[in-house]
Structures are given as C-alpha cells and as structure tokens.
Amino acid sequence: MSAERSSSQPDPPQQARVPGTGETQDEPRSGGPRTLDGITGFMGLRWEDPQTVRLCIRPELINSGGLLSGVATFAMVDYCMGSTLWAQTTREERIATINIAINYIQTATEGEVVCRTTLDRRNRTTAVMRSEVRHEDGRVLVTAIGSYTIFPARPPKGPAAGGTHPAGRTPTGQPTTAPAS
C-alpha cells in the first residue's frame, strides 16, 4: 500500500529500512491507496492523493429514490479520512474509525463527486478529521467530522508470517523441517 520514495537522500542514521520501499520504519508513509479492497473497487473510488477521493456516479450507486445513495458518499468519507490519516502513520501503527458524523446537504444523480479531507489534529492515539464531498459543479453535497484511533500493529503470527504451524507442521501437514537422514 505504500508508494516508492526517492532514494536520492541518504538514510537517516540508526533507522531500519523497510525492504523494497525506501522508507524507514518510523517515518510517515508516502502516497495513498489506489484500490484497497473489493468495496473501493466496486464503488469506483479513485485517489488523487491521500486527502482526495473521486467517484463517478453510475446506475449501481443510485438508490430506489433515483438519487445518489448516502452509502456511496459515506464510504467516500470513511475511506478518504482513513487514507488521510494512513499517510501520517508509521509501519508500526494501525488505525480504525471510531465515529463519523455526516450531514447530507444535497444529492446528485449524475456526474462526478470529490471528497477532500483535512487532518485537524493527530496525537499518539487519536486523530480528528473533517471532510467535504462536492459535486463537479461545485455544490456541497456532504460535510462530515470523524475520529479515528491509532494503535500499535500486532506482530504477524503463524505460517504466513514465516512462523511455524503447531506441532512443527505446515498447514498441509508436512513437517516444517527436513527429516534427518
């Protein structure tokens, strides 16, 4: 999920590098997500940068009332807030949404909408952001404020993390070490 950083600058002293990224383990991540999961892929969310997400309104996103579903704009806000904060975290940090309060001011039926998020405050354990979703014609459709928690990443466990399976066997039942000859 991280973008490549320029390697023209020397490595900071006594900071481990993250393999393949050019980043140190404790500096903020660069860039932002492009497609995170099946939801962002289905919705068609496109990132310009970590603080800006775009969405083209299409028939699948229109509700039974013939208007852009609030679910679509809520998802834009949540993912945009998440990517805004994600760009400010280190590899040792994870984030999760605590709360988002959203105001639906207007709606749309066609065109493109853009969500922009501002990080208002971040400390060691929480962050507060605000977002605005606008139609391409400039109308404000949604305003929102949100809070997120920041917590330490858990170390990877199990075979996928290079660990061993219980009883010294792989998930398929094979021994994790070669038999003695």
C-alpha positions as CSV (number, residue, x, y, z in Angstrom):
1,M,0.0,0.0,0.0
2,S,2.9,2.4,0.1
3,A,4.4,4.3,-2.7
4,E,8.1,4.3,-3.6
5,R,10.2,7.2,-2.1
6,S,13.1,8.8,-3.8
7,S,16.3,7.2,-2.8
8,S,18.4,10.3,-3.6
9,Q,18.5,11.2,0.1
10,P,20.8,9.4,2.5
11,D,19.3,7.0,5.0
12,P,18.7,8.6,8.4
13,P,21.1,7.2,11.0
14,Q,20.1,4.1,13.0
15,Q,16.7,3.7,11.4
16,A,15.9,0.4,9.8
17,R,14.7,0.5,6.2
18,V,11.5,-1.2,5.1
19,P,12.6,-3.6,2.3
20,G,11.6,-2.6,-1.2
21,T,10.1,0.8,-0.2
22,G,12.9,3.1,0.6
23,E,11.1,4.1,3.8
24,T,12.3,3.9,7.3
25,Q,10.2,2.0,9.8
26,D,9.2,5.1,11.8
27,E,8.6,7.8,9.2
28,P,5.2,8.6,7.8
29,R,4.1,6.6,4.8
30,S,4.1,8.3,1.4
31,G,1.4,8.3,-1.2
32,G,-2.0,6.9,-0.7
33,P,-4.0,3.9,-1.6
34,R,-5.3,3.3,-5.2
35,T,-7.7,0.4,-4.7
36,L,-7.8,-1.1,-1.2
37,D,-10.4,-3.8,-1.4
38,G,-13.5,-5.1,-3.1
39,I,-15.5,-2.2,-1.8
40,T,-13.3,0.5,-3.2
41,G,-13.1,-1.4,-6.4
42,F,-16.9,-1.8,-6.7
43,M,-17.6,1.8,-5.7
44,G,-15.0,3.0,-8.2
45,L,-13.2,5.2,-5.7
46,R,-10.1,6.9,-7.3
47,W,-7.4,8.6,-5.2
48,E,-5.7,11.8,-6.5
49,D,-3.7,11.9,-3.3
50,P,-4.3,10.6,0.2
51,Q,-6.6,13.5,1.0
52,T,-8.7,13.5,-2.2
53,V,-11.0,10.7,-3.5
54,R,-13.1,10.9,-6.6
55,L,-16.2,8.9,-7.7
56,C,-18.1,8.8,-10.9
57,I,-21.9,8.5,-10.3
58,R,-23.2,5.4,-12.1
59,P,-26.5,3.5,-12.0
60,E,-25.4,1.0,-9.4
61,L,-24.9,3.8,-6.9
62,I,-28.3,5.3,-7.3
63,N,-30.9,4.4,-4.7
64,S,-34.6,3.5,-5.2
65,G,-35.5,7.2,-4.9
66,G,-33.4,7.9,-8.0
67,L,-30.6,9.8,-6.1
68,L,-27.0,9.0,-5.2
69,S,-27.1,6.7,-2.3
70,G,-25.9,8.1,1.0
71,V,-23.9,4.8,1.4
72,A,-21.7,5.9,-1.5
73,T,-20.8,9.3,0.0
74,F,-20.4,7.8,3.5
75,A,-17.9,5.3,2.1
76,M,-16.1,8.1,0.3
77,V,-15.7,10.0,3.5
78,D,-14.6,7.0,5.6
79,Y,-12.0,5.8,3.0
80,C,-10.8,9.4,2.4
81,M,-10.4,10.0,6.2
82,G,-8.6,6.7,6.5
83,S,-6.2,7.4,3.7
84,T,-5.5,10.9,5.0
85,L,-4.5,9.5,8.4
86,W,-2.8,6.4,7.0
87,A,-0.4,8.7,5.1
88,Q,0.6,10.1,8.5
89,T,1.3,6.8,10.3
90,T,4.4,4.7,10.6
91,R,4.6,1.0,9.8
92,E,4.2,0.2,13.5
93,E,0.8,1.9,13.6
94,R,-2.7,0.8,12.6
95,I,-5.9,2.9,12.5
96,A,-9.6,2.3,12.9
97,T,-12.7,4.5,12.6
98,I,-14.2,5.5,16.0
99,N,-17.0,7.7,14.8
100,I,-18.1,9.7,11.8
101,A,-20.9,12.3,12.0
102,I,-22.2,13.2,8.5
103,N,-24.5,15.9,7.2
104,Y,-26.3,15.2,3.9
105,I,-26.9,18.6,2.4
106,Q,-27.8,17.9,-1.2
107,T,-27.6,15.0,-3.6
108,A,-26.8,14.3,-7.2
109,T,-27.9,11.9,-9.9
110,E,-25.0,12.1,-12.4
111,G,-21.5,13.4,-12.9
112,E,-18.5,13.2,-10.6
113,V,-18.1,13.9,-6.9
114,V,-15.0,14.6,-5.0
115,C,-14.2,14.1,-1.3
116,R,-11.5,16.1,0.4
117,T,-10.3,15.5,3.9
118,T,-8.3,17.7,6.3
119,L,-6.5,16.3,9.3
120,D,-7.3,18.7,12.1
121,R,-5.5,17.0,14.9
122,R,-3.4,13.9,15.5
123,N,-1.7,12.7,18.6
124,R,-0.3,9.4,19.7
125,T,-3.6,7.6,20.0
126,T,-6.4,9.6,18.2
127,A,-7.0,11.8,15.2
128,V,-9.8,14.1,14.2
129,M,-10.6,15.0,10.6
130,R,-13.2,16.8,8.6
131,S,-14.4,16.0,5.0
132,E,-16.5,17.7,2.4
133,V,-18.0,16.0,-0.7
134,R,-18.7,18.3,-3.6
135,H,-20.3,17.7,-7.0
136,E,-18.2,18.6,-10.0
137,D,-20.4,21.7,-10.4
138,G,-19.2,23.0,-7.0
139,R,-22.3,22.2,-4.9
140,V,-21.5,20.9,-1.4
141,L,-23.3,17.6,-1.0
142,V,-21.9,16.3,2.3
143,T,-19.9,17.6,5.3
144,A,-18.5,15.3,8.0
145,I,-16.3,15.1,11.0
146,G,-14.6,11.9,12.1
147,S,-12.4,10.5,14.8
148,Y,-10.0,7.6,14.5
149,T,-8.0,5.5,16.9
150,I,-4.3,4.9,16.4
151,F,-2.8,1.8,17.9
152,P,0.3,-0.4,17.7
153,A,0.5,-3.0,14.9
154,R,0.4,-6.6,16.2
155,P,3.3,-8.7,15.1
156,P,2.5,-11.3,12.5
157,K,1.8,-14.8,13.6
158,G,1.6,-18.2,12.1
159,P,2.9,-19.8,8.9
160,A,2.1,-16.9,6.7
161,A,4.4,-14.7,8.8
162,G,7.3,-17.2,8.5
163,G,6.4,-18.8,11.8
164,T,5.7,-22.5,12.4
165,H,2.5,-24.3,12.5
166,P,1.5,-26.1,15.7
167,A,3.3,-29.4,16.2
168,G,6.1,-28.3,13.7
169,R,3.9,-28.9,10.6
170,T,2.8,-26.8,7.7
171,P,-0.9,-26.2,7.2
172,T,-0.9,-29.2,4.8
173,G,0.5,-31.5,7.5
174,Q,4.1,-31.6,6.1
175,P,7.0,-31.3,8.6
176,T,8.4,-27.8,8.8
177,T,12.0,-29.2,8.8
178,A,13.6,-31.8,6.5
179,P,13.7,-35.3,8.0
180,A,17.1,-36.3,9.3
181,S,18.9,-38.7,7.0
